[in-house]
């Protein structure tokens, strides 16, 4: 008989969020997965310091957020969250749904440029746990 560890509420929520990607998030995820061949491993809806990060590459400390209509009234929350991430050495890039829909080539190039100027800073063993991460 297989022994399974009970899922935490955070893991359950992250998995549910991964299954419910918006079309712009799905497009972004498809692109970010192609970067694995270049050595950039992104996670989606990753729990980190009490937040769920849309996409994060821990080795390059880069967070990608896809902001839609639901994000319009959360400027203060985003500012605080970005400050918490910055204290941890992470840089946050935000893209609006319309940018992804109408100008994805520019969005993709902006992300590539950001990755080109960052160096891996920590080994994989130093990353926070990614409980329940799925494809």
MDTraj code that builds the backbone (N, CA, C; nanometers):
import mdtraj as md
import numpy as np

residues = "UNK UNK UNK UNK UNK UNK UNK UNK UNK UNK UNK UNK UNK UNK UNK UNK UNK UNK UNK UNK UNK UNK UNK UNK UNK UNK UNK UNK UNK UNK UNK UNK UNK UNK UNK UNK UNK UNK UNK UNK UNK UNK UNK UNK UNK UNK UNK UNK UNK UNK UNK UNK UNK UNK UNK UNK UNK UNK UNK UNK UNK UNK UNK UNK UNK UNK UNK UNK UNK UNK UNK UNK UNK UNK UNK UNK UNK UNK UNK UNK UNK UNK UNK UNK UNK UNK UNK UNK UNK UNK UNK UNK UNK UNK UNK UNK UNK UNK UNK UNK UNK UNK UNK UNK UNK UNK UNK UNK UNK UNK UNK UNK UNK UNK UNK UNK UNK UNK UNK UNK UNK UNK UNK UNK UNK UNK UNK UNK UNK UNK UNK UNK UNK UNK UNK".split()
xyz = np.array([
    [0.0835, -0.1179, 0.0000],
    [0.0000, 0.0000, 0.0000],
    [0.0880, 0.1243, 0.0000],
    [0.0526, 0.2187, -0.0826],
    [0.1294, 0.3418, -0.0975],
    [0.0916, 0.4400, 0.0124],
    [0.1933, 0.4997, 0.0746],
    [0.1701, 0.6008, 0.1774],
    [0.1751, 0.7381, 0.1122],
    [0.0721, 0.8155, 0.1300],
    [0.0653, 0.9490, 0.0702],
    [0.0565, 1.0529, 0.1806],
    [0.1321, 1.1582, 0.1644],
    [0.1274, 1.2705, 0.2566],
    [0.0054, 1.3550, 0.2229],
    [-0.0706, 1.3942, 0.3226],
    [-0.1867, 1.4794, 0.2944],
    [-0.1427, 1.6112, 0.2298],
    [-0.2218, 1.6587, 0.1365],
    [-0.1914, 1.7849, 0.0698],
    [-0.2261, 1.9007, 0.1617],
    [-0.1406, 1.9995, 0.1617],
    [-0.1709, 2.1201, 0.2383],
    [-0.2735, 2.2026, 0.1608],
    [-0.3340, 2.2960, 0.2299],
    [-0.4299, 2.3854, 0.1637],
    [-0.3590, 2.4674, 0.0564],
    [-0.2344, 2.5048, 0.0821],
    [-0.1571, 2.5822, -0.0159],
    [-0.1343, 2.5005, -0.1423],
    [-0.0975, 2.3743, -0.1261],
    [-0.0749, 2.2868, -0.2411],
    [-0.2032, 2.2699, -0.3212],
    [-0.3122, 2.2477, -0.2534],
    [-0.4406, 2.2309, -0.3220],
    [-0.4775, 2.3566, -0.4001],
    [-0.4574, 2.4727, -0.3380],
    [-0.4913, 2.5976, -0.4052],
    [-0.4010, 2.6197, -0.5267],
    [-0.2708, 2.5927, -0.5119],
    [-0.1777, 2.6098, -0.6245],
    [-0.2158, 2.5179, -0.7399],
    [-0.2502, 2.3946, -0.7095],
    [-0.2886, 2.3007, -0.8160],
    [-0.4162, 2.3461, -0.8850],
    [-0.5116, 2.3944, -0.8083],
    [-0.6368, 2.4430, -0.8683],
    [-0.6086, 2.5632, -0.9583],
    [-0.5199, 2.6515, -0.9154],
    [-0.4866, 2.7690, -0.9954],
    [-0.4147, 2.7280, -1.1243],
    [-0.3322, 2.6250, -1.1171],
    [-0.2622, 2.5782, -1.2371],
    [-0.3599, 2.5229, -1.3401],
    [-0.4672, 2.4601, -1.2916],
    [-0.5670, 2.4032, -1.3828],
    [-0.6560, 2.5108, -1.4439],
    [-0.6594, 2.6290, -1.3823],
    [-0.7528, 2.7331, -1.4249],
    [-0.6806, 2.8534, -1.4865],
    [-0.5774, 2.8298, -1.5631],
    [-0.5054, 2.9401, -1.6264],
    [-0.5972, 3.0145, -1.7233],
    [-0.5838, 3.1462, -1.7243],
    [-0.6560, 3.2269, -1.8227],
    [-0.5869, 3.2092, -1.9584],
    [-0.6521, 3.2437, -2.0686],
    [-0.5851, 3.2318, -2.1992],
    [-0.4512, 3.3071, -2.2062],
    [-0.4399, 3.4309, -2.1540],
    [-0.3081, 3.4957, -2.1571],
    [-0.2040, 3.4211, -2.0718],
    [-0.2458, 3.3698, -1.9564],
    [-0.1530, 3.2924, -1.8735],
    [-0.1107, 3.1644, -1.9445],
    [-0.2042, 3.0995, -2.0121],
    [-0.1713, 2.9768, -2.0860],
    [-0.0724, 3.0075, -2.1987],
    [-0.0910, 3.1187, -2.2659],
    [0.0022, 3.1563, -2.3734],
    [0.1412, 3.1834, -2.3151],
    [0.1448, 3.2544, -2.2031],
    [0.2722, 3.2824, -2.1382],
    [0.3396, 3.1526, -2.0938],
    [0.2642, 3.0609, -2.0350],
    [0.3186, 2.9341, -1.9884],
    [0.3760, 2.8535, -2.1052],
    [0.3062, 2.8517, -2.2166],
    [0.3569, 2.7808, -2.3349],
    [0.4920, 2.8372, -2.3770],
    [0.5042, 2.9688, -2.3764],
    [0.6314, 3.0312, -2.4128],
    [0.7404, 2.9991, -2.3109],
    [0.7089, 3.0156, -2.1822],
    [0.8106, 2.9945, -2.0786],
    [0.8619, 2.8508, -2.0777],
    [0.7761, 2.7550, -2.1101],
    [0.8217, 2.6149, -2.1173],
    [0.9252, 2.5955, -2.2274],
    [0.9169, 2.6734, -2.3357],
    [1.0143, 2.6588, -2.4445],
    [1.1532, 2.7048, -2.3998],
    [1.1596, 2.7867, -2.2964],
    [1.2881, 2.8376, -2.2481],
    [1.3679, 2.7330, -2.1698],
    [1.3040, 2.6217, -2.1352],
    [1.3760, 2.5153, -2.0638],
    [1.4941, 2.4641, -2.1444],
    [1.4790, 2.4599, -2.2755],
    [1.5888, 2.4128, -2.3610],
    [1.7099, 2.5051, -2.3499],
    [1.6868, 2.6286, -2.3038],
    [1.7958, 2.7257, -2.2870],
    [1.8424, 2.7331, -2.1419],
    [1.7894, 2.6453, -2.0574],
    [1.8333, 2.6391, -1.9181],
    [1.7524, 2.7215, -1.8202],
    [1.6378, 2.7733, -1.8616],
    [1.5536, 2.8541, -1.7734],
    [1.4318, 2.7716, -1.7332],
    [1.4212, 2.7401, -1.6054],
    [1.3106, 2.6570, -1.5584],
    [1.2121, 2.7437, -1.4796],
    [1.0964, 2.7631, -1.5373],
    [0.9909, 2.8401, -1.4718],
    [0.8917, 2.7456, -1.4065],
    [0.8353, 2.7920, -1.2966],
    [0.7249, 2.7237, -1.2291],
    [0.6040, 2.8156, -1.2415],
    [0.4857, 2.7556, -1.2362],
    [0.3640, 2.8373, -1.2462],
    [0.2832, 2.8267, -1.1189],
    [0.2191, 2.9358, -1.0852],
    [0.1372, 2.9458, -0.9639],
    [0.2129, 2.8872, -0.8444],
    [0.3348, 2.9332, -0.8279],
    [0.4229, 2.8802, -0.7245],
    [0.4036, 2.9551, -0.5923],
    [0.3761, 2.8821, -0.4852],
    [0.3669, 2.9467, -0.3544],
    [0.5049, 2.9952, -0.3109],
    [0.5113, 3.1188, -0.2614],
    [0.6383, 3.1752, -0.2173],
    [0.6117, 3.2891, -0.1200],
    [0.6569, 3.2770, 0.0025],
    [0.6461, 3.3807, 0.1052],
    [0.5026, 3.4319, 0.1223],
    [0.4081, 3.3399, 0.1168],
    [0.2684, 3.3772, 0.1383],
    [0.1947, 3.4263, 0.0153],
    [0.2603, 3.4229, -0.0993],
    [0.1993, 3.4668, -0.2245],
    [0.2001, 3.3512, -0.3239],
    [0.1162, 3.3622, -0.4257],
    [0.1208, 3.2709, -0.5393],
    [0.1760, 3.3499, -0.6562],
    [0.2914, 3.3097, -0.7054],
    [0.3556, 3.3785, -0.8166],
    [0.3063, 3.3176, -0.9462],
    [0.2599, 3.4009, -1.0399],
    [0.2103, 3.3468, -1.1662],
    [0.3158, 3.2559, -1.2286],
    [0.4372, 3.3088, -1.2470],
    [0.5477, 3.2320, -1.3038],
    [0.6763, 3.2788, -1.2376],
    [0.7643, 3.1847, -1.2052],
    [0.8900, 3.2231, -1.1411],
    [1.0020, 3.1313, -1.1885],
    [1.1154, 3.1927, -1.2158],
    [1.2395, 3.1204, -1.2437],
    [1.3284, 3.1481, -1.1226],
    [1.3335, 3.0526, -1.0284],
    [1.4077, 3.0741, -0.9048],
    [1.5566, 3.0937, -0.9295],
    [1.6135, 3.0201, -1.0235],
    [1.7584, 3.0295, -1.0445],
    [1.8015, 3.1679, -1.0923],
    [1.7126, 3.2391, -1.1595],
    [1.7430, 3.3742, -1.2058],
    [1.6637, 3.4802, -1.1298],
    [1.5911, 3.4351, -1.0283],
    [1.5128, 3.5234, -0.9420],
    [1.4271, 3.6214, -1.0215],
    [1.3537, 3.5652, -1.1153],
    [1.2676, 3.6463, -1.2007],
    [1.1237, 3.5984, -1.1870],
    [1.0346, 3.6913, -1.1566],
    [0.8919, 3.6643, -1.1429],
    [0.8202, 3.7319, -1.2589],
    [0.7322, 3.6573, -1.3255],
    [0.6498, 3.7099, -1.4341],
    [0.5052, 3.7082, -1.3855],
    [0.4416, 3.8235, -1.3876],
    [0.3013, 3.8348, -1.3485],
    [0.2186, 3.8759, -1.4682],
    [0.1053, 3.8095, -1.4866],
    [0.0111, 3.8425, -1.5931],
    [-0.1075, 3.9098, -1.5265],
    [-0.1256, 4.0371, -1.5558],
    [-0.2294, 4.1165, -1.4910],
    [-0.3447, 4.1425, -1.5859],
    [-0.4621, 4.1065, -1.5409],
    [-0.5831, 4.1310, -1.6181],
    [-0.6734, 4.2279, -1.5453],
    [-0.7988, 4.2266, -1.5793],
    [-0.8963, 4.3172, -1.5198],
    [-0.9013, 4.3024, -1.3678],
    [-0.8856, 4.1817, -1.3168],
    [-0.8958, 4.1603, -1.1723],
    [-0.7804, 4.2242, -1.0966],
    [-0.6739, 4.2647, -1.1652],
    [-0.5587, 4.3240, -1.0989],
    [-0.5644, 4.4772, -1.0944],
    [-0.6620, 4.5364, -1.1593],
    [-0.6649, 4.6812, -1.1713],
    [-0.6734, 4.7530, -1.0367],
    [-0.7393, 4.6949, -0.9396],
    [-0.7603, 4.7633, -0.8127],
    [-0.6711, 4.7088, -0.7024],
    [-0.5606, 4.6464, -0.7381],
    [-0.4737, 4.5869, -0.6376],
    [-0.3343, 4.6482, -0.6405],
    [-0.3241, 4.7738, -0.6811],
    [-0.1937, 4.8388, -0.6921],
    [-0.1165, 4.8320, -0.5610],
    [-0.1798, 4.8652, -0.4506],
    [-0.1113, 4.8663, -0.3208],
    [-0.0653, 4.7253, -0.2823],
    [-0.1512, 4.6269, -0.3019],
    [-0.1142, 4.4873, -0.2741],
    [0.0051, 4.4462, -0.3599],
    [0.0029, 4.4798, -0.4882],
    [0.1132, 4.4465, -0.5783],
    [0.2418, 4.5171, -0.5362],
    [0.2317, 4.6415, -0.4926],
    [0.3490, 4.7175, -0.4499],
    [0.4153, 4.6510, -0.3290],
    [0.3338, 4.6116, -0.2319],
    [0.3867, 4.5455, -0.1119],
    [0.4487, 4.4113, -0.1486],
    [0.3785, 4.3349, -0.2283],
    [0.4272, 4.2042, -0.2714],
    [0.5591, 4.2169, -0.3468],
    [0.5674, 4.3138, -0.4388],
    [0.6910, 4.3346, -0.5144],
    [0.8060, 4.3728, -0.4215],
    [0.7762, 4.4497, -0.3163],
    [0.8797, 4.4874, -0.2195],
    [0.9289, 4.3650, -0.1417],
    [0.8364, 4.2779, -0.1028],
    [0.8749, 4.1540, -0.0343],
    [0.9648, 4.0703, -0.1250],
    [0.9249, 4.0563, -0.2500],
    [1.0048, 3.9782, -0.3447],
    [1.1407, 4.0430, -0.3686],
    [1.1447, 4.1750, -0.3784],
    [1.2712, 4.2453, -0.4001],
    [1.3662, 4.2230, -0.2826],
    [1.3127, 4.2223, -0.1605],
    [1.3983, 4.1958, -0.0433],
    [1.4604, 4.0570, -0.0505],
    [1.3925, 3.9658, -0.1184],
    [1.4438, 3.8294, -0.1367],
    [1.5335, 3.8188, -0.2595],
    [1.5523, 3.9306, -0.3300],
    [1.6397, 3.9320, -0.4469],
    [1.5705, 3.9012, -0.5787],
    [1.4365, 3.9039, -0.5794],
    [1.3604, 3.8735, -0.7003],
    [1.3202, 4.0027, -0.7707],
    [1.3180, 3.9955, -0.9022],
    [1.2684, 4.1060, -0.9847],
    [1.1341, 4.0627, -1.0420],
    [1.0369, 4.1528, -1.0395],
    [0.9035, 4.1226, -1.0911],
    [0.8807, 4.1985, -1.2207],
    [0.8326, 4.1254, -1.3209],
    [0.7920, 4.1855, -1.4480],
    [0.6427, 4.1627, -1.4616],
    [0.5695, 4.2692, -1.4929],
    [0.4239, 4.2600, -1.5072],
    [0.3843, 4.2885, -1.6515],
    [0.2950, 4.2052, -1.7013],
    [0.2428, 4.2223, -1.8363],
    [0.0915, 4.2161, -1.8299],
    [0.0272, 4.3068, -1.9017],
    [-0.1189, 4.3065, -1.9081],
    [-0.1663, 4.2064, -2.0115],
    [-0.2865, 4.1562, -1.9907],
    [-0.3460, 4.0616, -2.0854],
    [-0.3417, 4.1148, -2.2281],
    [-0.3725, 4.2432, -2.2452],
    [-0.3741, 4.3028, -2.3797],
    [-0.2361, 4.2989, -2.4441],
    [-0.1307, 4.3191, -2.3642],
    [0.0060, 4.3114, -2.4175],
    [0.0366, 4.1710, -2.4691],
    [-0.0084, 4.0728, -2.3948],
    [0.0154, 3.9327, -2.4339],
    [-0.0666, 3.8991, -2.5573],
    [-0.1886, 3.9471, -2.5610],
    [-0.2762, 3.9202, -2.6752],
    [-0.2290, 3.9918, -2.8020],
    [-0.1926, 4.1197, -2.7885],
    [-0.1679, 4.2022, -2.9062],
    [-0.0212, 4.2226, -2.9429],
    [0.0683, 4.1962, -2.8501],
    [0.2094, 4.2215, -2.8786],
    [0.3010, 4.1193, -2.8152],
    [0.2673, 3.9920, -2.8336],
    [0.3411, 3.8890, -2.7608],
    [0.4881, 3.8811, -2.8004],
    [0.5206, 3.9098, -2.9255],
    [0.6624, 3.9043, -2.9652],
    [0.7452, 4.0006, -2.8810],
    [0.6926, 4.1192, -2.8558],
    [0.7632, 4.2165, -2.7723],
    [0.7738, 4.1715, -2.6277],
    [0.6670, 4.1106, -2.5768],
    [0.6673, 4.0574, -2.4402],
    [0.7747, 3.9492, -2.4288],
    [0.7761, 3.8571, -2.5245],
    [0.8733, 3.7478, -2.5221],
    [1.0162, 3.8016, -2.5276],
    [1.0398, 3.9025, -2.6109],
    [1.1742, 3.9593, -2.6216],
    [1.2148, 4.0297, -2.4924],
    [1.1203, 4.0975, -2.4292],
    [1.1475, 4.1645, -2.3024],
    [1.1898, 4.0627, -2.1963],
    [1.1217, 3.9497, -2.1920],
    [1.1569, 3.8447, -2.0958],
    [1.2943, 3.7867, -2.1283],
    [1.3191, 3.7589, -2.2556],
    [1.4512, 3.7075, -2.2963],
    [1.5618, 3.8048, -2.2575],
    [1.5389, 3.9340, -2.2788],
    [1.6378, 4.0355, -2.2427],
    [1.6644, 4.0354, -2.0922],
    [1.5586, 4.0226, -2.0133],
    [1.5739, 4.0204, -1.8675],
    [1.6535, 3.8983, -1.8227],
    [1.6275, 3.7847, -1.8836],
    [1.7008, 3.6631, -1.8483],
    [1.8473, 3.6721, -1.8902],
    [1.8733, 3.7429, -1.9985],
    [2.0106, 3.7546, -2.0486],
    [2.0992, 3.8357, -1.9548],
    [2.0407, 3.9253, -1.8771],
    [2.1213, 4.0091, -1.7889],
    [2.1219, 3.9606, -1.6441],
    [2.0626, 3.8452, -1.6182],
    [2.0660, 3.7895, -1.4830],
    [2.1538, 3.6663, -1.4826],
    [2.2200, 3.6452, -1.3720],
    [2.3024, 3.5272, -1.3546],
    [2.2368, 3.4369, -1.2520],
    [2.2506, 3.3058, -1.2712],
    [2.1992, 3.2178, -1.1661],
    [2.2693, 3.2527, -1.0347],
    [2.1923, 3.2630, -0.9296],
    [2.2490, 3.3097, -0.8036],
    [2.2587, 3.2026, -0.6970],
    [2.1817, 3.0953, -0.7110],
    [2.1827, 2.9930, -0.6071],
    [2.1668, 2.8567, -0.6707],
    [2.2113, 2.7565, -0.5984],
    [2.1931, 2.6208, -0.6473],
    [2.0484, 2.5791, -0.6262],
    [2.0085, 2.4729, -0.6927],
    [1.8710, 2.4242, -0.6790],
    [1.8380, 2.3868, -0.5355],
    [1.9365, 2.3408, -0.4586],
    [1.9114, 2.3012, -0.3204],
    [1.8715, 2.4187, -0.2331],
    [1.9049, 2.5413, -0.2735],
    [1.8732, 2.6589, -0.1936],
    [1.7348, 2.7156, -0.2218],
    [1.6633, 2.6605, -0.3168],
    [1.5314, 2.7136, -0.3527],
    [1.4285, 2.6726, -0.2497],
    [1.3265, 2.7541, -0.2344],
    [1.2185, 2.7153, -0.1436],
    [1.1485, 2.5915, -0.1985],
    [1.0897, 2.5136, -0.1119],
    [1.0207, 2.3934, -0.1608],
    [0.9067, 2.4310, -0.2546],
    [0.8824, 2.3455, -0.3529],
    [0.7740, 2.3691, -0.4477],
    [0.6768, 2.2542, -0.4384],
    [0.6117, 2.2557, -0.3237],
    [0.5165, 2.1526, -0.2888],
    [0.4016, 2.1458, -0.3893],
    [0.3798, 2.0286, -0.4467],
    [0.2656, 2.0102, -0.5352],
    [0.2825, 2.0655, -0.6738],
    [0.4028, 2.1050, -0.7126],
    [0.4248, 2.1609, -0.8466],
    [0.3925, 2.0551, -0.9503],
    [0.3147, 2.0922, -1.0487],
    [0.2772, 2.0002, -1.1556],
    [0.2909, 2.0668, -1.2895],
    [0.2834, 1.9887, -1.3908],
    [0.2947, 2.0398, -1.5267],
    [0.1645, 2.0943, -1.5749],
])
top = md.Topology()
chain = top.add_chain()
for i, resn in enumerate(residues, 1):
    res = top.add_residue(resn, chain, resSeq=i)
    for name in ("N", "CA", "C"):
        top.add_atom(name, md.element.get_by_symbol(name[0]), res)
traj = md.Trajectory(xyz[None], top)
